[in-house]
Amino acid sequence: MKKNSKIYIADHKGFLGEAVFRTLRAKGYKNILLRARKELDLKNQRQVDSFFKQAKPEYVFMAHQKSGGIAANMKSPADFFYENAVTEMNVIHSSAQSGVKKLLIFGASCIYPKNTSQPIKESSIFSGAVEETSEAYAMAKIAGIEMCKAYETQHGLSFVAVVPATAYGPGAHGDPENSHVLTALIDRFKKSTTQREDVITVWGSGKPLREFIYIEDLANACVFLMESKSASGVINVGSGEEISIKNLALLIKEVMGFKGKITFDKTKPDGAHRKFLDSTKIRRLGWKPHIKLKEGIRKTWRKF
């Protein structure tokens, strides 16, 4: 990308899009195309086509997505499948038709089989069944990646599909019942501290292992991959740090200074036992993360 290249960020007000926008601006990119959701409905193919024909973006960050934790995925699988699949398909199609030079879309670690070998390599897609609690979301994300491959073959669309570890950081806060686990835990600890409660209840056994990546690291990786001439296809972006849900809860407790007790509700699902990404591919390209988990939690809590 050149500093004056036309760059479109889909959903620049969202958690991912806003971080990408900040990173691009910090690196000197000024010709950034922005459209609020009320201005451009990405579920409407006609609106998307019209925008791409008029604005003619050269590079596209498809940051728009509907995501959430286990509770949200189990409650609204149709919503997760529909919004992610339709918006991806519309943007991918219009990108190819309008001659976009490079498209970056987001996958998710749940696209990989629940029983695959660890750390998870990009090549393991389709090697087994995905975890049931996030199946609809995973299938929508897989469809987007496969559509990119098809459009690359038939129309020459250059793309990179980023598969990140679970992102967290300032701006990710929301409903603690529907957020991803790290964000949900911070929400719950904050609520308990404010209301002077002395018990925090965590879903599941606390045994599953997870990998998290600070949002600024992820955004930096995305811009790096868009700038790289060698980056293409599916690429994992992880922090290289793995932690159990139990130890995560204890770490957040320490950072936030919570004095109460943590309990685990084993009647609730754990989700996949382990999701640890093999990020060798992006490391070989020259990128690495900078924010360790404890530091990232501190930064998130300070901004909360």
N, C-alpha and C positions, 0 to 999 in steps of 0.2 A: 504494500500500500504506500502511496505517496501522501504527504501531509495535506494536500489539497484534494485527495480522492473523495468522491461522494460515498459516504458511509451511512447506511440505514441501520438503526437499532430498533428492532421490534419490541415494543413495551419498554421504553426507556425509563419509565417510572417504577417498574417492578424491581424486585430484589436483585436479580441478575443484570438486567438492563441498565439500571442506575450505576452499578459498579463498573460495568463496561464503559459507560459514558464518562465517568470520572477518570478512568484509566486513559481513555483516548484523549481527553482534554489535557491531562497531565503530560502526555507524550507529544502534544503539539498538533493534534488533528483538529481542524476547525470546521471542515465542511461536513458536519454531521446532521443527517436528516432525522427529524423527530416528529412523531405523530402520536397524540394521546389516543387512548382507546375510544373515546367518544368521537374523535375525528376519523379514525380508521378502524373498522371492525374486521379483524383478521379472519373471522368466520365467514365473511361475505366475499366470495371469489371476485365478483364484479368490482367491488371497492378496492380490493387488493390489486387486481389487474390495472385498474385506472391509475392508482398511485404509482405503480412501477413504470407504467408507460410515460407518465408525466414527470416524475422525479428522476427516473433513470439512475438508480443507485448502482455503484460499481461493486461495493462490498456490503454484505448483509450479515448482521448478527441476529439470529432468530432466538431472542431471549424470552419471548413470550411463552409461558407454559403454566399449566395448572398442576401444582404438586402439593404433597402433604405427607403426613405420617401414616402409620398403620390404620388408625381409627378413621381418618378421612378416606383412605383408599377403600376400606371395607364398607363404609357408609354410602359412598357415591361413585361406584366404579364406572357407571355409564357417563357421568359428567367428566370424569378424568379421561376416559377413552375419547369421547366426542370432541372436547375442546382441543386436546393435544393433537389428535389425528387431523382434524379439519384445518386448524390453523397452520400446521406444518405443511400439509398438502398444498394449501393455497399459496403459501410463501415460496415453497420449492418450485411449483409450477410457474409462477410469475417470474421468479428469479431466472429460470431457464429461458423463458420466452423473451425476456427483456435484455438478455445478454449480460447478466451479473458475472463479474470476474471470479468471485469466490463467495461461498455461503458457509457460515458456521452455524450448526444446529447443536442442540443439547440432547444427549441421551441421559441415562441414569444407571447407576450400578445394578438396579433391579432388572435390567434387560438380560443379565447373565443368569445362567442356570443356578438354582439354589444349591445343587450338589456338585458344582464344578470345583476343580482343583484351585488352591490358593497359593500365592496371590493370583488374581484373576487376569488372564491375558485377553486381549481384544479378540483373538481368534476363537474364543470359547462360546461366542454367540451361536445359538441354535444347537449346541451340543447336549442340551437337556431341557427339562421343564423349569420355568421360572417359579419363584416363590408365590404361593397362591394369594397372599394378602395384598399384593401389588400387581397382580396379573394384568388387569385392564390397562393400567398406566404403562406397564412395561411393554405390552403389545403395541400400544400407540406409538411409543418411542422407537420400537423396532421397525414399525411401518415407515416412520419418517426416515430412518437410516436406509432402509431398503429402497425407498423412493428416490433418495439421493443417488444411490448406486445406479438405479435404472436410468435416471436423467443424466447421469454422467456418461453412461454407455451410449444412450441414444442422442443426447443433445449437447454433450461436452461440458456439462456443468461441473465446475471444480468445487469441491466441498470438503469440509472437515467436520466430523461428528465428535464433539467433546463428551466423554463419559466421566463426570466428576464424582469424587467422593461426596458425601453429603455436605453441602455448603452451609455455613453459618456466619453470623456476624451482625453488626448493626443494620437494622432495616428488615430483619427476618422475623420480627416478632408478630405474633398473631394469636389465634385461638389456641390455648394450650392443649385442647383435646384433639386438634387436627394438625398441629405443626409437626415437623420432624423432631426427633427425640431430644436433641441438644437444645434447640430453641424452646421446646415444650417444657423441658426441665428448668431452664432459666426463668420462664414465665411462672412456673409453679413455685419455685423457691422465692421469687420476688413477691408473689401473692401471700405466701405463708409468712414471710418476714414482715410485710406490711400489716397483715392481720394478726400477727403474733401467734401463729399456729406453731405447734411443736412437732408435727409429723408430716412427712412428704411421702406420698404413695407413687411408686413407679410401676408402669405396666410390665408384666412378665417376670422372669426369674432373675434378670440382671446379668445372665451369663453370655448372651450374644455379644460378639465382637464387631465393632464398627470403626470406620475411618472417616474423618471429617477434614474439610479444607476451609480455611478462612476465605471469606468472599473476595477480599482484595487480591489474594494469591490466585484465586480462580479467574478473576477478571484479567489479571496480568497475563496468565497463561493463555487465555482466549485471544488477546491482542497479539501476543507472541506467535501463536499458531496462525493467525490471519496474516501476519507479516512474513512468516516463513515460507519460502518457495518449496521447501521439502515436505511440509506438513500436508497430509491428505488422508482421507479415510477415517476410520474410527481410532480415536486416541484417548487413552485413559489419563485423567489428571487427578492424582492423589497426593496426600501430604506425606505418606510413608509412615504415619503414626497410626497404631491400632490400639484400641482400648475397649474394655468390656463396659456394658451399660452400667453395671454396679460401680466400677471405678470412675466412670464418667460422672455419675451422680455424686460420688464422694469428692471428686475434684471440683465440681461446681459448688458443692457445699463449702469446701475450703476457701475458694475464691470469694464467695459471697458472704462468708462469715456466719453461715447458718448454724445455730446451736442445737437444733432439734434432731429428730430421729428419721431415718429413711427406711421405709418398708417396701416390699415387692409383692405385687398382686399376681400370683402365679396362675390365676384363672384367666388372665388376659394373654393374648398371643405374643410370642417372642419375635415373630418374623424369621427371616433367614438367620442361621446361627452365626455366619461369618460373611463379611463382604469387604475384602481387602484387595485393592486394585494393584496390578502390576503396571507401574508407570515408567518402565524402562524406555519405552518408545519416545516419550516427550523429554526424558532426561538426556537421551542420546542426541536430541535436537538442540539441547543447550539450555533448557529451562529447569528451574528447581524452585520449590516453595521457600518462603522466608519466615512465616509466622507459625511458631509452635502452638500446640493446642492450649496449654495453660495461658500463654500470652494472649491468644485469640479470645479465650473466654473472658479474661480481664478486660480487654478492649471492648468486647461486646457488653459486658456488665456496666462499664463506665458510661457507655452511650445509651444505656437502657432508659 
